C-alpha cells in the first residue's frame, strides 16, 4: 500500500514539475514552484494544483 502511495506522489510531483517548467510563467516563479514541489512533495504538489502557474 505505501509503495503505491509513494509512486502516486512521485508521479504527481513529476507531472507538476513538468507542467510548471512548460508554463508561460516567469523564470523566477517557475523555479520557486519547482523548489516548493521538491521541498514539500505532497503539500507542494497540492499547492501547485490550486495556486500554481496556469498554462
C-alpha positions, 0 to 999 in steps of 0.5 A: 500500500505505501509503495503505491502511495509513494509512486502516486506522489512521485508521479504527481510531483513529476507531472507538476514539475513538468507542467510548471517548467512548460508554463508561460510563467516567469523564470523566477516563479517557475523555479520557486514552484519547482523548489516548493514541489521538491521541498514539500512533495505532497503539500507542494504538489497540492499547492501547485494544483490550486495556486500554481502557474496556469498554462 
